[in-house]
Amino acid sequence: MMTQFRTALHRSRDTLLQDAIGAGALVVMLLVGLHVPAFI
């Protein structure tokens, strides 16, 4: 299992930062969307 994990990380090394930024943006959008009704 660790070998598969390392292989996947090695293959996606080029786009790993972009994927992390995208995941962070999704979390921010989710949190903002959940808090918007409190402002109305």
Contacts in CASP RR format, 6 or more apart in sequence:
PFRMAT RR
TARGET T0000
AUTHOR 0000-0000-0000
METHOD contacts of the structure
MODEL  1
MMTQFRTALHRSRDTLLQDAIGAGALVVMLLVGLHVPAFI
9 16 0 8 1.000
12 19 0 8 1.000
END
